């Protein structure tokens, strides 16, 4: 009879229900079940147990966590402390930015909101008031109790350096996200005789720098260039910034506001496009870069550290000044003409501690337990 006492891991993710952050949760749980299932008791704190399909871990549901910040902080800083005394975990891993006030020999927090590191202007704050709130709120929130953590986990090297600079922490792991092949299945392709299609997949957020693409389209029109289409995934109803963009550029030939796309529609847009644009000024990763690269699409992306780390090694990419619309327009014209030579990129790995997937990250966290 096996009387071995299993060690205990708690994965806290009560705020993750959709999009990229939920993918983080799903992939983490799958890796924990595969790697630790025989030797560890894994407890996952979720918003809704129906979101996670697994029988190998214990799920605890907290449906009120997203109702308000007061409830969320109540859980993180009071209730979870009591829960940790009951479960008595060896490791407590928080997947959503906030350092929980718990009792555990090893504690880690996964931080994936870059808002505190964006230099916001008055114009930015007017166009997207929530950005100012998150900029100030998360800067303060990240710092509360951050030194309680054995490890702080971020997605890129530039974020590691920012956390070291702003909070004085040294135990920061860079953990690159994994793009599942299920997200980038082939669908329909480009139809012959269409315009040259540039695609910028993005939510309407000020740091996404969508107006740079719109201004580049204006430059092309002013130069008498036609036969192109710039597709943007917004329709103007989302927020003040989206309304500003659709009003200002509604009459600009070649710009199409196609609205938010579901996963299948997004893949169709990628396949129909001739070139993917990504001039965002702030990202923790930049998933569309990875998706476009996986599909072999030409890329014009911001000349910023996050973009270099995300794209890794790739031939069909060039980097653009995220403040130079005329320069972007010139590159777009050359690509349309078929005589543009991409600069390409070569990957460089972050310094240790660095992991390339969830399995490696869990192995690092559990190595000394």
N, C-alpha and C positions, 0 to 999 in steps of 0.2 A: 504493500500500500504506500502510495506516494504522499508523504506528509510535508513536503517542501512548502514553505510559506512563500506565497507569491508577493512580489513587490507591486506597488500601486502607482499608477499614473492617472492624473486628472487633466483632461483637456477641456478648457473653458472657452465656450464660443456662443454664448447666449444671445449675441447681437448679430450673428451672421445667418442670413436667410436667402440671399440671392447674389448673383453676379460673381465677380472675381473673388471677393472675400469668402463667399460660400464655397467656391471651388477649393480655396485653401483648406477649409474645414474638411470637406469631403476627401481630399487627397491625404490629409494628415491622418484621418481616422482609418482610411484604407491601409496606409503604411503601418500604422500602429497595430492593426489587427493581424497583418501579415507577419510583421517582424517580432512582435512582443506577445502574441496571443497565447503561447504556451507557458510563458514565465511571468507574465504580469497581469494584474487585474487593471483593466483600462476603463475609466469612467469618463463619459463625455457629457458636458453640460450644454444643452441646446435650447433653442427657442421653441422648437416643435419636433417631437420625436419622429413624426412622419417624414421629415426631410432626409433622414439618414437611414439607409437600408443596410442593416448589418445585424448579425446575431452574435458577433464575437466581442462586443463591448457592452457595458451597462450605460444606458441613456437616462439622464435626468432632465426633465422639461421645465423651462422657466418662461412661459408665454408672455408674462408681463414685462420682460426685460426691455423690450423696444417701445413700451408705451410712453416712457418719459426718461429723461436723464436722471431724475431724482431716484426713480426705481432702479435704474441701472447701477448707479453709484451705491445705492443701498445694498444691492447684492454684492458688488465688488469689494466694498470696504467694511461691511458688517456681517451680512448673512453668510458669505463664503468663508469668513473666518470661523464661524461656528461649524460650517459644513466640513472644513478641513480638519477640525478636531475630531469629527465623527469618522471620516474616511481615513484619516491619518496617512496621506499620500507621501510617497518618496519623492515624487516630482509633480509640481503644479505648473502646467503650461497654459498661459493665457494667449489666445489667438487674436485678440482684438484691442490692441493699443494700451489698455489700462492695466497698470500693475495692481493686482488684487492684494488685499491685506489678509494674507493667509499664513498658516503655519505649515511649512514643508522644508525638508533639508535642501532641496533644489527647486528653485523657482525661475521661470523664464517668461518673457513677454515678447510677443510677435508684433512689431510696429509697422504698419503699412499705409499710414496716412501722411503724405508729405506736406500738408498744408502749413505747418509751422515754419517751413524753410523757404516759403515763397515771399519775395519782397513785393508786398501788395501796395498799389498806388490808390489815390483817392478815386480815380476813374474806375479802377477794378472794383473797389468797394461799392461804388454806386451801381455798376452793372450787375454785380453779384454780391449782395449784402451778406449772404451766408458764408462767403469766402472769408470775409473779415472776421466773422464770428469763429469759424474754425481755425483761422490763423492764430488768433489770440487764445482761444479756448484750449486747443490741442497743445500749444506751446507750454501752457501751464499744466495741463492734464498729464502729458508725458512725463513731466518732471516729478510728479507726486509719487514718492516711494520707489523711484526707478532703481535706486541703489540696493533695494531689497533683493533684486534679481541676481541669480547666479549668472544668467545670460540675458542679453537683449538681442533679439533677432530682427534683422532687416533684410531687404531683398537685394540691395546694391551697395557697392563700395562707397559711393558718394554719400549715401545715407549714414553709413557707419561713421564717416568722418564728421558729419553734422551732429550726430549724437555725442560723439566724443567732445566736439567743440562746445556744444550748448549745455550738456549735462555732466561733462567730466567723467563719463563711464568709459571703461576700457574693455570690458568683457562683452564685445559686440560680435555676433556671428553674422556673416553674410550668407544668406540661403537663397539661391536662385530658384524661382518658381519653375515648375515643369508644365509645358504646354502639351496637353493630351492630344493624341492623334485623332481622338473622337471629335474634337472641336473643329477639325480642319478637313473633313471629308470632302471629296470632289462632288460638285453638283453640276449645274449647267455652265457652259462656257460662253465666250464672247461670240456674238453674231456678226457675220460679215457685213460690211457696209455701214457700220455705226461710226459715230464720232469717236475720237480718241478720248478715253475715259480716265480721268484722275479721280481717285476715291480717297476721302479722308473720313475714316470711321472714328467718331468722337462724340462724347456727351457735350452739351453746350455749357462749358465751364470756361471762365475767363483765361486761366492758364493754358487752356488747349490752343489758344492763339489762332482761332478759326478765321479771324479777319485778315490774317496774313495771306491765307489762301484766296480769300475773296478779292483782296487788293491785287494779288498776282493775276487773277482772272481779268480784272479791270485793265491792268497793264497790257495783257495780251490783246484785248479788244481795242485798246487805243492804238496798238501797233498794227491793226487791221488783220489780226490773226483770228480765224474762226475754225470750225470743225473740231472743237473740243467740248467736253462736258466735265464739270467739277461737281461731284456728288458729295453732299454733306448730310450727315445723319441727324437732322433736326428739322422741325417744321415751324418753329416760332412760338409754340404754345407752352414750351417747357418752363421758361423763366424769363427774367428781364433781359438777360444777355441774348438769348435766342430771339426774342422779339426785336431787339435792336438790330441783330444781324439780318433777319429776314426783311425788315423794313428798309434798311440801308441798301441792301444789295438785291432787292426784289426785281429790279429792272436790268440787272447786269446780265448780258447774254452769256450763256455757257454755265451758269451756276444753277444747280438743281438741289432744292431742299427736299430730301426724300423721306425725312422723318426717321424715328427710331426703328431699327430692324431687329427681328428675332434672330435666333442663331442660324436657322436655315436661310433666311433672307440675306443675312450678313455674308454667308459663304457664297451665295450667288453673286453678290456685289463684288466680292474679291475676285471671283473668276471672270466676271465681265470686265473688270478694270484692266487698263494697260499699265497703270502706274499707281502706287499707293503713296500718299503723302502723310507725313506725321511731324508737324512743326511744333508740337506741344512744348511749352517751356518748363513743365513740372510733371514728373512721373516717378512712381516707385519702381515701375518696370516698363510699361508701354506694350501691353499685350498685342495690339494690332501689328506691331513691328515683327513679333515672333510669328504671328499667323501669316502675314504676307510673305515672310522669308520661307516658311514651310511650304508655301504654294509657289515659290520661285518667282514672285512678283518683283519688278523693279521698285526701288524705294528711294524717296527723297525725305530725309529726316533731319531733325534739329541737330546742329553742331553743339551738343551738350553731353556731359559725362554719362547720363542715364542711357542715352541712345546708343552710344558706343558699346556699353556693357551689354545692352539688350540684343543688339544685332549680332555681336560676336564676329565670326568669320563669315563674310558674304561678299560675292563679287558684284552683284547688281544693286549697289547702294552708293549714294552720295550724300554728303552732309551739307545743310544749308544754314545760313545765318537766320535765326528765328525772328529777326527784326528787319529783314531786307526783302520786301515784296518784289522789287524789281529784279533782284538776283534770282529769286525763286522763279519768276516769270521767264527769265532767260533760260534757265535749266529746263523748264517745262517745254519751251519752244524747241530746244535742241533735241529733247527726247521725242517730241512729235515728229520732228524732221528725220529722225532715225540716225543722227550722226553724233549722239552724245556718248561720251566715254565716262562710265562710272568710276569713281575713285576706289571703290571697294573698301573692305575693312577686315582686320585681323583681330581675333579674340585675344584678350589678356585676362588671366584668372586673378581674382582678388587674393590678397595675402591671407594666410591662416589667422583665425579660424574661418574656413569657407566650406560649404557643402553644396552639392549640385542637385539634391532631391530630398524628399522627406525621409527616406530610409536612412540616408547618411546623417541627417539632422537628429533623428531619434537615436541612432547609434551613438552619436556624440553626447547627447543628453544623458543617456543611460549607461555610458561607459564605466563610470565609477560607482554605480549603484548596486 
